[in-house]
Amino acid sequence: MNALGIIEPGFGVTVQDLGRPRTQHLGIPVSGVLDPVALHLANALVGNAPDCAALEIRLAGPVLEVKAPAVRLALAGTRTPLEVSGAGTVPAHRAVRLRRGQRVRIGPLADSGSAVLAVEGGFDLPAVAGSLSTCVRARIGGLAGRALMAGDALALRIGDPVPRGDCRLPLDIYLDETGPVRVVPGPQRDAFTAAAFDLFLASIWQVTHDADRMGIRLEGPVLEHRCGHDIVSDGIVTGSVQVPGTGRPIILLADHQTTGGYPKIATVISADIARLGRLRPGDAVGFRPVSVEEAQAARSAQRDWLEEMAASLEPAGAWLDRDALYRENLISGVV
Amino acid sequence: MVGREPDRDIAPVFLPAGDTGLVIQYGDTVDAAVNRQVRGLATSVAGLDLPGVVDLVPTLRSLLVHYDPLVVSHADLVRAITPLTRRRHTTGLSGRRWRIPVCYEDDCAPDLPLVAELTGLDPAEVVRRHAATEFEVFMMGFLPGFPYLGMLPQEFDLPRRSNPRIRVPPGSISVAARQSTVYTLASPGGWHLIGRTPVRFYDPGRERPILVRAGDLVRFEPVPMARYRELNARPECHEIQPEVSG
């Protein structure tokens, strides 16, 4: 079997694509990558379709070993480099072809809450409701419905990608996007006092350590409910900002429950979901209201931008694979 | 000539859940008639087969339409769905009926004494009334395959526990707010536990992981502890088939 072997699992590394949005009516979370922009770019770098499943890394990355003639990899959503054993580092946003036995390590992410490592051809895993996304809580998708463990082998669809000039993304400034995250007010804006809604928009919130694939709890002023914090349970979308009895907002992410009983003061627009995926504990975040029409225009603009990025990949030049050079006696092993 | 007036009683409000969700909300009360309206609307909207609609999630008093904003807009959806919202939907039933064995004894029913006290009934009467209720699956949510079942008689209008349990065992049958639920995975929970079923409402290893759906009818049948243990030990009893009608 052509595979990527998991030497060290990292922490909470899972297989993710864009999730399974069509089974929410059965109570099954959508799941999917926290940063869909990174998924699109990482896949473009290795020549995959934009929605091909990849590895999502949060906090600490894994150590992987190539157990196939070769693999082509690319990391996006972070500037953390790939460390290839005995051969130096490969920057993020650049594809690289590694051969059998080579190991690659992704260190702790210093600049992002999540990152995506795509592999040319993707993984040979069974789809559940049309998706390879792992939902650990529902125990479905990915590899046996769980995060990676040491000793796992992820079967590859392509075990010997053709050698070709690898490419890189010329600009990674999307990682530097700042300014408020855009929200559409509601659906339960009326559950809050006018002062609380203004305070929500005027405040700078801090991402707490209580942040996982289900949601991010924010620290800041207390938002006052107009009449209690219990509503009749209703549906939730990714990006819903719910405010429980503590008065502190929780932004719901990919693994959110499909329904819930706390009022939702606002909803992060779909074009800004990827930014939420990159937030880290301690980061500051503010919000700016937009209309649904503006949100939709922002999403279209994001799609156009992603297509432009994928079309603008440029030759990366040769990556100095010292290991190979030694093996081929092009460099003397003795200094 | 009088045109067809929209029925003001049932006119819902449309609320945006960002640019990927449209909430169609009928008031803010938990009521079987309102919930049937919501489920009936879901069926009608599904029948339109609108491009860009990704999923329809009926809840107690509102329908959430998940959509792809690159394919369809909020305004287009409101326009397409509005005529359906003014139609009165009375059933919303799927035609599937389930009979679920439940043990209401001892360790399976840790909160039965409390529920008896809160309802002013003796424990046997709590069980009798719970098992005598033909429940409708009002909505699915909270956990995979987790049904919200209504409605119990008025005396079951109980508050949730002030101190939720950290871990409710899967298969637990709970009550609160005139509703009942079945915990499908071990999870935190704030409702009162009055029984346990060996039937797996969610099993990711099954070809059809989810047992019941919104609009199904569910009835619980008391079984003694010995029978519960026997069923629980036989994997084929973890899944059952519904009766199907109309």
Interface residues (C-beta under 8 A of the other chain):
Chain A: P21 R22 T23 Q24 H25 L26 G27 I28 P29 V128 R137 A138 R139 I140 G145 V183 V184 G186 P187 Q188 I231 V232 S233 D234 G235 I236 V237 T238 G239 S240 Q257 T258 T259 G260 K264 T267 V268 I269 S270 V292 E293 A295 Q296 A298 R299 S300 R303
Chain B: L15 P16 A17 G18 D19 T20 G21 V23 Q25 D28 T29 V30 A42 V54 D55 L56 V57 P58 T59 L60 R61 S62 L63 L64 H66 P69 L70 S73 H74 A75 M139 M140 G141 F142 L143 P144 G145 F146 Y148 T184 L185 Y202 P204 P209 I210 R213 A214
